[in-house]
Amino acid sequence: MKKSFVETKQFTVLLHILIWSTFFTLQILSFQASLANRPVRIDDFEPGRFYYRFVFVSVIMIALYYLNSLILIPGLLFKNRIGKYIIAIIITLIIVIILDYIFSYYFDIKQRILGKRPPISLYSSIFIIAISTSIKLAQKWFENETQRKAMIHEKMNSELSLLKSQVNPHFLFNTLNGIYSLANAKSDKTAPAVVKLSQLMRYMLDESKQQFVPLTSELNYINTFIDLQKLRLFDNVKIEFNIKGEAENIKIQPLLLIPFIENAFKHGPDSTRDCFININLEIKDNSIHLIVKNDILKFRKEDGRSGFGLNNIKRRLELEYPQRHVLNTEVTDNTFIVKLFINLK
């Protein structure tokens, strides 16, 4: 799965540049503000004092940031050693305060030593710890979220592969049953039926491995399937397949529509009476609307697998077109009706 920009090294480098640029700018502005709020003294304009102080605070803050980010958080906080992490932070802050007093004493900054308020480095340290902790936790969240999405994506792909592998043998089993009936009756339609089956198998083995196929290819596959079924059916079965709209430049997941049509041929035709199978497909604005109708044969005993293909395709639709499809089935006047709408965008 492709990483977001937030997870790239470029973003990390830019983020660190922004953090330290902001920190150094604030440090300079803080020094200038301190001069503006008290009488000007000659000592304030000694370059060495300001530069040494600037370098001292900068080194301390940089060390504190990366100590917390690279050692304390991964070694303690991310391992649920929260108590030890808090103790480590307190000890670190105490060390920073001691170093600040030593530095102030060395440069004879008496007002900092004798003052009752904490040294400025304490506030800066707390700020840096808060920033580094927030950024590290955010990076960890993004990392966990990416891993979670990758696992879900991998699971979905595995499930889809399993569903497709289940659909194909099931379809082949039903088709071979039809060809077997033709061969048993020594029908002249057997050879054309085998040719049609080979065309279907070529599509299933080659193009159906792709994530998306042209809708025109899928419709050709459906037409070939219907032609194959017509070879084994009697004239009393009326079959209609109507397509409205343009299928050019539209792509769809392979073998997504055929289970509904296959189901109609499996449960609809009856050699003892007139029956029908109506298939209507409307293509409009990168969406398709499929309606399949077939007679219901109440006397036909179910083999326990009649819903096998439909259950699989329902799950595939949930995985491949989530929130972009509507599937309804209903029974009206001994007619089974499937209505499917898919937004292909």
RASULLIN-V465938 format. One record per pair of residues at least 12 apart in sequence whose ideal C-beta (glycine too) atoms are under 6 Angstrom apart, sorted by the first residue. I is the first residue (numbers start at 1). J is the second residue. D is the distance in whole Angstrom. If there is no record, write none. Layout:
# RASULLIN-V465938
{{I;J;D} {I;J;D}}
This chain:
# RASULLIN-V465938
{{1;150;5} {1;153;6} {6;142;6} {7;142;6} {56;103;5} {57;121;6} {60;96;6} {61;124;6} {61;128;5} {64;125;6} {64;128;5} {65;128;5} {65;132;5} {68;129;5} {68;132;5} {69;132;4} {69;136;5} {72;88;5} {73;136;5} {93;125;6} {96;121;6} {96;125;5} {97;122;6} {100;119;4} {100;121;4} {156;319;5} {160;319;6} {163;312;5} {163;316;5} {166;312;6} {167;312;6} {168;204;6} {170;309;6} {171;262;6} {174;266;6} {175;197;6} {178;232;4} {179;193;5} {181;232;6} {182;232;5} {189;231;4} {193;228;6} {193;231;5} {196;224;6} {196;227;6} {196;228;4} {199;224;5} {200;224;6} {203;221;5} {208;254;4} {208;255;5} {212;251;4} {213;254;5} {214;251;6} {215;247;4} {215;250;4} {215;252;5} {216;247;5} {218;252;6} {219;247;6} {226;241;6} {229;265;5} {233;269;5} {234;271;5} {236;274;5} {237;269;5} {237;275;6} {238;276;4} {239;277;5} {240;278;5} {241;279;5} {242;280;5} {243;281;5} {244;282;5} {245;282;6} {245;283;3} {245;284;5} {247;283;6} {252;344;6} {253;320;5} {259;309;4} {259;313;4} {260;292;5} {260;338;5} {261;279;6} {263;309;6} {263;310;6} {264;277;5} {264;292;5} {264;294;4} {268;294;3} {268;295;5} {270;297;5} {275;295;4} {277;294;5} {278;293;4} {279;292;5} {286;344;5} {286;345;5} {287;343;5} {288;342;5} {289;341;5} {290;340;4} {291;339;5} {292;338;4} {293;335;6} {293;337;5} {294;336;6} {296;334;5} {296;336;5} {321;342;6} {324;343;4} {325;342;5} {326;341;4} {327;340;5}}
